[in-house]
Amino acid sequence: MSFALYMIGFVIFLGGLIWGASVAGVPTLYIGIGAVILLGIGIFSAVSRTRGKDPS
């Protein structure tokens, strides 16, 4: 799976979480903080899952 495809899926997932939190009445500051944290986690996971294996 490519990095771009992984990140597109994660951004769609993050958008859904943000939308759900705003509908639930979560304050915008907390939504922003949570979104930045989750985006960082998503980037770390995408890099670790899509990087090539080191040759022996």
All heavy atoms as TSV, in Angstrom:
chain	resi	resn	atom	element	x	y	z
A	1	MET	N	N	0.861	-1.177	0.000
A	1	MET	CA	C	0.000	0.000	0.000
A	1	MET	C	C	0.902	1.233	0.000
A	1	MET	O	O	1.868	1.301	0.735
A	1	MET	CB	C	-0.896	-0.021	1.232
A	1	MET	CG	C	-1.842	1.156	1.293
A	1	MET	SD	S	-2.840	1.228	2.782
A	1	MET	CE	C	-3.891	-0.158	2.587
A	2	SER	N	N	0.567	2.208	-0.807
A	2	SER	CA	C	1.398	3.402	-0.897
A	2	SER	C	C	1.089	4.373	0.247
A	2	SER	O	O	0.013	4.336	0.849
A	2	SER	CB	C	1.188	4.095	-2.233
A	2	SER	OG	O	-0.078	4.717	-2.259
A	3	PHE	N	N	2.061	5.223	0.503
A	3	PHE	CA	C	1.930	6.207	1.578
A	3	PHE	C	C	0.756	7.148	1.324
A	3	PHE	O	O	-0.025	7.444	2.225
A	3	PHE	CB	C	3.243	6.995	1.701
A	3	PHE	CG	C	3.203	8.065	2.742
A	3	PHE	CD1	C	3.371	7.752	4.074
A	3	PHE	CD2	C	2.998	9.393	2.401
A	3	PHE	CE1	C	3.342	8.741	5.052
A	3	PHE	CE2	C	2.967	10.384	3.367
A	3	PHE	CZ	C	3.141	10.045	4.692
A	4	ALA	N	N	0.626	7.604	0.067
A	4	ALA	CA	C	-0.445	8.553	-0.259
A	4	ALA	C	C	-1.820	7.923	-0.053
A	4	ALA	O	O	-2.724	8.567	0.501
A	4	ALA	CB	C	-0.297	9.036	-1.695
A	5	LEU	N	N	-1.982	6.687	-0.464
A	5	LEU	CA	C	-3.269	6.006	-0.302
A	5	LEU	C	C	-3.599	5.813	1.175
A	5	LEU	O	O	-4.737	6.022	1.604
A	5	LEU	CB	C	-3.236	4.663	-1.023
A	5	LEU	CG	C	-4.526	3.874	-1.060
A	5	LEU	CD1	C	-5.615	4.679	-1.752
A	5	LEU	CD2	C	-4.307	2.563	-1.774
A	6	TYR	N	N	-2.604	5.449	1.954
A	6	TYR	CA	C	-2.800	5.286	3.394
A	6	TYR	C	C	-3.229	6.606	4.031
A	6	TYR	O	O	-4.154	6.653	4.842
A	6	TYR	CB	C	-1.501	4.778	4.020
A	6	TYR	CG	C	-1.644	4.308	5.442
A	6	TYR	CD1	C	-1.861	2.967	5.726
A	6	TYR	CD2	C	-1.557	5.193	6.505
A	6	TYR	CE1	C	-1.999	2.517	7.022
A	6	TYR	CE2	C	-1.684	4.757	7.809
A	6	TYR	CZ	C	-1.903	3.421	8.070
A	6	TYR	OH	O	-2.046	2.986	9.348
A	7	MET	N	N	-2.557	7.694	3.656
A	7	MET	CA	C	-2.867	8.994	4.246
A	7	MET	C	C	-4.233	9.512	3.804
A	7	MET	O	O	-4.935	10.141	4.590
A	7	MET	CB	C	-1.776	10.012	3.910
A	7	MET	CG	C	-0.502	9.821	4.711
A	7	MET	SD	S	-0.731	9.734	6.492
A	7	MET	CE	C	-1.412	11.322	6.865
A	8	ILE	N	N	-4.625	9.249	2.565
A	8	ILE	CA	C	-5.954	9.669	2.104
A	8	ILE	C	C	-7.033	8.981	2.939
A	8	ILE	O	O	-7.977	9.619	3.403
A	8	ILE	CB	C	-6.129	9.382	0.602
A	8	ILE	CG1	C	-5.264	10.337	-0.216
A	8	ILE	CG2	C	-7.594	9.501	0.192
A	8	ILE	CD1	C	-5.185	9.981	-1.691
A	9	GLY	N	N	-6.870	7.686	3.151
A	9	GLY	CA	C	-7.825	6.955	3.985
A	9	GLY	C	C	-7.854	7.463	5.406
A	9	GLY	O	O	-8.920	7.603	6.020
A	10	PHE	N	N	-6.688	7.777	5.948
A	10	PHE	CA	C	-6.635	8.266	7.323
A	10	PHE	C	C	-7.250	9.653	7.448
A	10	PHE	O	O	-7.927	9.946	8.434
A	10	PHE	CB	C	-5.192	8.279	7.837
A	10	PHE	CG	C	-5.117	8.462	9.314
A	10	PHE	CD1	C	-5.293	7.392	10.169
A	10	PHE	CD2	C	-4.889	9.709	9.867
A	10	PHE	CE1	C	-5.249	7.552	11.542
A	10	PHE	CE2	C	-4.848	9.888	11.230
A	10	PHE	CZ	C	-5.023	8.807	12.073
A	11	VAL	N	N	-7.045	10.507	6.454
A	11	VAL	CA	C	-7.631	11.852	6.487
A	11	VAL	C	C	-9.151	11.768	6.398
A	11	VAL	O	O	-9.865	12.519	7.080
A	11	VAL	CB	C	-7.026	12.730	5.375
A	11	VAL	CG1	C	-7.824	13.993	5.159
A	11	VAL	CG2	C	-5.584	13.064	5.693
A	12	ILE	N	N	-9.676	10.846	5.595
A	12	ILE	CA	C	-11.132	10.648	5.522
A	12	ILE	C	C	-11.662	10.174	6.879
A	12	ILE	O	O	-12.686	10.663	7.373
A	12	ILE	CB	C	-11.491	9.671	4.397
A	12	ILE	CG1	C	-11.202	10.316	3.041
A	12	ILE	CG2	C	-12.951	9.238	4.489
A	12	ILE	CD1	C	-11.313	9.371	1.870
A	13	PHE	N	N	-10.952	9.224	7.487
A	13	PHE	CA	C	-11.322	8.734	8.815
A	13	PHE	C	C	-11.287	9.865	9.848
A	13	PHE	O	O	-12.214	10.029	10.647
A	13	PHE	CB	C	-10.359	7.611	9.223
A	13	PHE	CG	C	-10.492	7.167	10.641
A	13	PHE	CD1	C	-11.590	6.426	11.052
A	13	PHE	CD2	C	-9.519	7.481	11.575
A	13	PHE	CE1	C	-11.717	6.005	12.369
A	13	PHE	CE2	C	-9.634	7.069	12.889
A	13	PHE	CZ	C	-10.732	6.330	13.286
A	14	LEU	N	N	-10.232	10.682	9.804
A	14	LEU	CA	C	-10.096	11.804	10.727
A	14	LEU	C	C	-11.209	12.833	10.508
A	14	LEU	O	O	-11.747	13.378	11.473
A	14	LEU	CB	C	-8.725	12.462	10.549
A	14	LEU	CG	C	-8.344	13.558	11.510
A	14	LEU	CD1	C	-8.342	13.046	12.939
A	14	LEU	CD2	C	-6.983	14.107	11.144
A	15	GLY	N	N	-11.574	13.082	9.262
A	15	GLY	CA	C	-12.673	13.999	8.967
A	15	GLY	C	C	-13.982	13.521	9.570
A	15	GLY	O	O	-14.767	14.318	10.097
A	16	GLY	N	N	-14.226	12.224	9.495
A	16	GLY	CA	C	-15.433	11.666	10.107
A	16	GLY	C	C	-15.443	11.830	11.609
A	16	GLY	O	O	-16.478	12.151	12.211
A	17	LEU	N	N	-14.291	11.615	12.233
A	17	LEU	CA	C	-14.210	11.803	13.683
A	17	LEU	C	C	-14.428	13.260	14.076
A	17	LEU	O	O	-15.115	13.551	15.061
A	17	LEU	CB	C	-12.849	11.327	14.202
A	17	LEU	CG	C	-12.610	9.829	14.244
A	17	LEU	CD1	C	-11.199	9.540	14.737
A	17	LEU	CD2	C	-13.629	9.145	15.129
A	18	ILE	N	N	-13.852	14.171	13.298
A	18	ILE	CA	C	-14.025	15.598	13.583
A	18	ILE	C	C	-15.482	15.998	13.422
A	18	ILE	O	O	-16.042	16.714	14.254
A	18	ILE	CB	C	-13.103	16.436	12.670
A	18	ILE	CG1	C	-11.652	16.228	13.071
A	18	ILE	CG2	C	-13.472	17.910	12.718
A	18	ILE	CD1	C	-10.658	16.822	12.095
A	19	TRP	N	N	-16.109	15.533	12.363
A	19	TRP	CA	C	-17.528	15.847	12.140
A	19	TRP	C	C	-18.385	15.303	13.279
A	19	TRP	O	O	-19.258	16.000	13.798
A	19	TRP	CB	C	-17.966	15.282	10.796
A	19	TRP	CG	C	-19.415	15.495	10.523
A	19	TRP	CD1	C	-20.034	16.666	10.217
A	19	TRP	CD2	C	-20.439	14.495	10.552
A	19	TRP	NE1	N	-21.371	16.455	10.053
A	19	TRP	CE2	C	-21.651	15.135	10.252
A	19	TRP	CE3	C	-20.447	13.131	10.806
A	19	TRP	CZ2	C	-22.852	14.442	10.199
A	19	TRP	CZ3	C	-21.637	12.449	10.745
A	19	TRP	CH2	C	-22.826	13.111	10.449
A	20	GLY	N	N	-18.131	14.060	13.674
A	20	GLY	CA	C	-18.899	13.466	14.769
A	20	GLY	C	C	-18.696	14.205	16.082
A	20	GLY	O	O	-19.647	14.401	16.847
A	21	ALA	N	N	-17.480	14.627	16.345
A	21	ALA	CA	C	-17.217	15.362	17.586
A	21	ALA	C	C	-17.895	16.722	17.582
A	21	ALA	O	O	-18.417	17.164	18.602
A	21	ALA	CB	C	-15.708	15.524	17.783
A	22	SER	N	N	-17.928	17.381	16.417
A	22	SER	CA	C	-18.581	18.694	16.368
A	22	SER	C	C	-20.094	18.564	16.523
A	22	SER	O	O	-20.725	19.395	17.166
A	22	SER	CB	C	-18.230	19.424	15.073
A	22	SER	OG	O	-18.762	18.751	13.965
A	23	VAL	N	N	-20.664	17.504	15.959
A	23	VAL	CA	C	-22.107	17.270	16.112
A	23	VAL	C	C	-22.430	16.925	17.571
A	23	VAL	O	O	-23.471	17.323	18.085
A	23	VAL	CB	C	-22.577	16.144	15.152
A	23	VAL	CG1	C	-23.976	15.669	15.482
A	23	VAL	CG2	C	-22.500	16.616	13.716
A	24	ALA	N	N	-21.497	16.236	18.239
A	24	ALA	CA	C	-21.715	15.852	19.633
A	24	ALA	C	C	-21.536	17.017	20.596
A	24	ALA	O	O	-21.828	16.879	21.786
A	24	ALA	CB	C	-20.770	14.716	20.015
A	25	GLY	N	N	-21.024	18.145	20.107
A	25	GLY	CA	C	-20.904	19.325	20.952
A	25	GLY	C	C	-19.565	19.478	21.650
A	25	GLY	O	O	-19.453	20.219	22.619
A	26	VAL	N	N	-18.535	18.782	21.162
A	26	VAL	CA	C	-17.202	18.908	21.745
A	26	VAL	C	C	-16.649	20.283	21.376
A	26	VAL	O	O	-16.779	20.711	20.235
A	26	VAL	CB	C	-16.280	17.776	21.227
A	26	VAL	CG1	C	-14.871	17.927	21.756
A	26	VAL	CG2	C	-16.850	16.412	21.585
A	27	PRO	N	N	-16.029	20.988	22.326
A	27	PRO	CA	C	-15.476	22.315	22.018
A	27	PRO	C	C	-14.423	22.261	20.906
A	27	PRO	O	O	-13.669	21.295	20.785
A	27	PRO	CB	C	-14.834	22.753	23.336
A	27	PRO	CG	C	-15.543	21.971	24.379
A	27	PRO	CD	C	-15.899	20.661	23.746
A	28	THR	N	N	-14.383	23.309	20.096
A	28	THR	CA	C	-13.510	23.362	18.926
A	28	THR	C	C	-12.039	23.225	19.311
A	28	THR	O	O	-11.272	22.598	18.575
A	28	THR	CB	C	-13.726	24.692	18.181
A	28	THR	OG1	O	-15.124	24.856	17.930
A	28	THR	CG2	C	-12.988	24.712	16.877
A	29	LEU	N	N	-11.637	23.774	20.427
A	29	LEU	CA	C	-10.240	23.668	20.859
A	29	LEU	C	C	-9.842	22.210	21.050
A	29	LEU	O	O	-8.775	21.776	20.597
A	29	LEU	CB	C	-10.034	24.442	22.162
A	29	LEU	CG	C	-8.629	24.368	22.758
A	29	LEU	CD1	C	-7.626	25.035	21.827
A	29	LEU	CD2	C	-8.599	24.998	24.129
A	30	TYR	N	N	-10.685	21.429	21.698
A	30	TYR	CA	C	-10.380	20.019	21.929
A	30	TYR	C	C	-10.397	19.233	20.630
A	30	TYR	O	O	-9.616	18.293	20.460
A	30	TYR	CB	C	-11.364	19.414	22.930
A	30	TYR	CG	C	-11.266	20.024	24.305
A	30	TYR	CD1	C	-12.404	20.289	25.047
A	30	TYR	CD2	C	-10.031	20.347	24.859
A	30	TYR	CE1	C	-12.317	20.849	26.309
A	30	TYR	CE2	C	-9.939	20.904	26.117
A	30	TYR	CZ	C	-11.081	21.149	26.843
A	30	TYR	OH	O	-10.995	21.697	28.091
A	31	ILE	N	N	-11.289	19.582	19.724
A	31	ILE	CA	C	-11.316	18.916	18.417
A	31	ILE	C	C	-10.006	19.181	17.677
A	31	ILE	O	O	-9.409	18.273	17.100
A	31	ILE	CB	C	-12.523	19.389	17.584
A	31	ILE	CG1	C	-13.832	18.919	18.223
A	31	ILE	CG2	C	-12.419	18.872	16.154
A	31	ILE	CD1	C	-15.076	19.459	17.548
A	32	GLY	N	N	-9.539	20.424	17.704
A	32	GLY	CA	C	-8.282	20.771	17.036
A	32	GLY	C	C	-7.092	20.047	17.629
A	32	GLY	O	O	-6.241	19.530	16.899
A	33	ILE	N	N	-7.017	20.005	18.951
A	33	ILE	CA	C	-5.905	19.320	19.614
A	33	ILE	C	C	-5.927	17.830	19.286
A	33	ILE	O	O	-4.902	17.239	18.947
A	33	ILE	CB	C	-5.969	19.550	21.139
A	33	ILE	CG1	C	-5.667	21.010	21.458
A	33	ILE	CG2	C	-4.994	18.636	21.877
A	33	ILE	CD1	C	-5.933	21.388	22.904
A	34	GLY	N	N	-7.097	17.227	19.364
A	34	GLY	CA	C	-7.217	15.804	19.045
A	34	GLY	C	C	-6.888	15.506	17.595
A	34	GLY	O	O	-6.249	14.495	17.290
A	35	ALA	N	N	-7.289	16.392	16.692
A	35	ALA	CA	C	-7.014	16.186	15.273
A	35	ALA	C	C	-5.524	16.242	14.989
A	35	ALA	O	O	-4.998	15.428	14.225
A	35	ALA	CB	C	-7.748	17.235	14.441
A	36	VAL	N	N	-4.813	17.177	15.613
A	36	VAL	CA	C	-3.362	17.279	15.401
A	36	VAL	C	C	-2.650	16.043	15.950
A	36	VAL	O	O	-1.749	15.491	15.302
A	36	VAL	CB	C	-2.814	18.573	16.046
A	36	VAL	CG1	C	-1.303	18.579	16.069
A	36	VAL	CG2	C	-3.337	19.784	15.304
A	37	ILE	N	N	-3.063	15.584	17.114
A	37	ILE	CA	C	-2.454	14.386	17.698
A	37	ILE	C	C	-2.708	13.166	16.819
A	37	ILE	O	O	-1.793	12.393	16.520
A	37	ILE	CB	C	-2.976	14.160	19.132
A	37	ILE	CG1	C	-2.450	15.250	20.055
A	37	ILE	CG2	C	-2.589	12.778	19.650
A	37	ILE	CD1	C	-3.085	15.260	21.425
A	38	LEU	N	N	-3.963	12.984	16.388
A	38	LEU	CA	C	-4.280	11.834	15.540
A	38	LEU	C	C	-3.593	11.912	14.181
A	38	LEU	O	O	-3.190	10.887	13.628
A	38	LEU	CB	C	-5.794	11.710	15.362
A	38	LEU	CG	C	-6.539	11.193	16.581
A	38	LEU	CD1	C	-8.049	11.235	16.333
A	38	LEU	CD2	C	-6.103	9.788	16.917
A	39	LEU	N	N	-3.441	13.114	13.632
A	39	LEU	CA	C	-2.735	13.261	12.367
A	39	LEU	C	C	-1.269	12.854	12.523
A	39	LEU	O	O	-0.712	12.171	11.657
A	39	LEU	CB	C	-2.843	14.695	11.861
A	39	LEU	CG	C	-2.278	14.955	10.477
A	39	LEU	CD1	C	-3.032	14.131	9.430
A	39	LEU	CD2	C	-2.375	16.428	10.139
A	40	GLY	N	N	-0.656	13.224	13.619
A	40	GLY	CA	C	0.722	12.799	13.885
A	40	GLY	C	C	0.844	11.295	14.003
A	40	GLY	O	O	1.755	10.676	13.439
A	41	ILE	N	N	-0.098	10.672	14.712
A	41	ILE	CA	C	-0.106	9.215	14.840
A	41	ILE	C	C	-0.304	8.570	13.476
A	41	ILE	O	O	0.336	7.567	13.148
A	41	ILE	CB	C	-1.193	8.770	15.839
A	41	ILE	CG1	C	-0.807	9.191	17.247
A	41	ILE	CG2	C	-1.414	7.261	15.772
A	41	ILE	CD1	C	-1.906	9.008	18.276
A	42	GLY	N	N	-1.172	9.152	12.660
A	42	GLY	CA	C	-1.408	8.623	11.319
A	42	GLY	C	C	-0.176	8.696	10.440
A	42	GLY	O	O	0.120	7.767	9.689
A	43	ILE	N	N	0.573	9.782	10.539
A	43	ILE	CA	C	1.797	9.915	9.736
A	43	ILE	C	C	2.826	8.886	10.189
A	43	ILE	O	O	3.459	8.221	9.362
A	43	ILE	CB	C	2.349	11.346	9.832
A	43	ILE	CG1	C	1.426	12.310	9.087
A	43	ILE	CG2	C	3.761	11.421	9.261
A	43	ILE	CD1	C	1.760	13.768	9.282
A	44	PHE	N	N	3.002	8.724	11.506
A	44	PHE	CA	C	3.945	7.727	12.004
A	44	PHE	C	C	3.557	6.320	11.546
A	44	PHE	O	O	4.403	5.530	11.156
A	44	PHE	CB	C	4.036	7.757	13.531
A	44	PHE	CG	C	4.788	8.939	14.069
A	44	PHE	CD1	C	4.323	9.623	15.173
A	44	PHE	CD2	C	5.962	9.376	13.478
A	44	PHE	CE1	C	5.010	10.709	15.686
A	44	PHE	CE2	C	6.656	10.464	13.977
A	44	PHE	CZ	C	6.182	11.128	15.084
A	45	SER	N	N	2.270	5.989	11.625
A	45	SER	CA	C	1.841	4.654	11.198
A	45	SER	C	C	2.008	4.463	9.706
A	45	SER	O	O	2.389	3.387	9.257
A	45	SER	CB	C	0.397	4.337	11.519
A	45	SER	OG	O	-0.189	5.116	12.411
A	46	ALA	N	N	1.702	5.489	8.913
A	46	ALA	CA	C	1.839	5.368	7.460
A	46	ALA	C	C	3.295	5.159	7.069
A	46	ALA	O	O	3.598	4.332	6.206
A	46	ALA	CB	C	1.288	6.617	6.773
A	47	VAL	N	N	4.186	5.874	7.710
A	47	VAL	CA	C	5.612	5.716	7.396
A	47	VAL	C	C	6.090	4.325	7.780
A	47	VAL	O	O	6.793	3.666	7.021
A	47	VAL	CB	C	6.447	6.807	8.103
A	47	VAL	CG1	C	7.928	6.497	8.034
A	47	VAL	CG2	C	6.168	8.160	7.490
A	48	SER	N	N	5.694	3.851	8.954
A	48	SER	CA	C	6.168	2.541	9.400
A	48	SER	C	C	5.580	1.406	8.570
A	48	SER	O	O	6.234	0.395	8.351
A	48	SER	CB	C	5.857	2.334	10.879
A	48	SER	OG	O	4.473	2.213	11.085
A	49	ARG	N	N	4.355	1.553	8.073
A	49	ARG	CA	C	3.735	0.482	7.291
A	49	ARG	C	C	4.126	0.490	5.824
A	49	ARG	O	O	4.034	-0.534	5.162
A	49	ARG	CB	C	2.219	0.572	7.391
A	49	ARG	CG	C	1.699	0.236	8.761
A	49	ARG	CD	C	0.188	0.279	8.770
A	49	ARG	NE	N	-0.322	0.190	10.109
A	49	ARG	CZ	C	-0.713	-0.945	10.686
A	49	ARG	NH1	N	-0.612	-2.056	10.021
A	49	ARG	NH2	N	-1.172	-0.938	11.907
A	50	THR	N	N	4.555	1.629	5.304
A	50	THR	CA	C	4.841	1.695	3.882
A	50	THR	C	C	6.320	1.788	3.546
A	50	THR	O	O	6.682	1.774	2.385
A	50	THR	CB	C	4.132	2.909	3.240
A	50	THR	OG1	O	4.565	4.108	3.873
A	50	THR	CG2	C	2.627	2.769	3.353
A	51	ARG	N	N	7.190	1.886	4.528
A	51	ARG	CA	C	8.617	1.974	4.206
A	51	ARG	C	C	9.135	0.628	3.743
A	51	ARG	O	O	8.656	-0.424	4.166
A	51	ARG	CB	C	9.419	2.488	5.385
A	51	ARG	CG	C	9.605	1.492	6.478
A	51	ARG	CD	C	10.426	2.090	7.620
A	51	ARG	NE	N	10.655	1.038	8.586
A	51	ARG	CZ	C	11.855	0.647	8.951
A	51	ARG	NH1	N	12.913	1.219	8.453
A	51	ARG	NH2	N	11.995	-0.313	9.840
A	52	GLY	N	N	10.133	0.672	2.899
A	52	GLY	CA	C	10.717	-0.561	2.384
A	52	GLY	C	C	11.561	-1.253	3.441
A	52	GLY	O	O	12.120	-0.616	4.321
A	53	LYS	N	N	11.649	-2.558	3.326
A	53	LYS	CA	C	12.466	-3.332	4.260
A	53	LYS	C	C	13.937	-3.165	3.897
A	53	LYS	O	O	14.311	-3.118	2.733
A	53	LYS	CB	C	12.086	-4.814	4.209
A	53	LYS	CG	C	10.636	-5.071	4.525
A	53	LYS	CD	C	10.335	-4.726	5.964
A	53	LYS	CE	C	8.871	-5.027	6.271
A	53	LYS	NZ	N	8.349	-4.306	7.364
A	54	ASP	N	N	14.771	-3.091	4.909
A	54	ASP	CA	C	16.203	-2.965	4.679
A	54	ASP	C	C	16.772	-4.293	4.184
A	54	ASP	O	O	16.437	-5.357	4.725
A	54	ASP	CB	C	16.919	-2.559	5.972
A	54	ASP	CG	C	16.516	-1.163	6.425
A	54	ASP	OD1	O	16.168	-0.346	5.557
A	54	ASP	OD2	O	16.560	-0.910	7.649
A	55	PRO	N	N	17.611	-4.259	3.148
A	55	PRO	CA	C	18.196	-5.517	2.664
A	55	PRO	C	C	19.171	-6.096	3.691
A	55	PRO	O	O	19.828	-5.362	4.422
A	55	PRO	CB	C	18.916	-5.103	1.379
A	55	PRO	CG	C	19.144	-3.654	1.493
A	55	PRO	CD	C	18.041	-3.118	2.378
A	56	SER	N	N	19.262	-7.393	3.729
A	56	SER	CA	C	20.156	-8.053	4.677
A	56	SER	C	C	21.593	-7.964	4.231
A	56	SER	O	O	21.935	-8.053	3.118
A	56	SER	CB	C	19.785	-9.524	4.822
A	56	SER	OG	O	18.469	-9.612	5.298
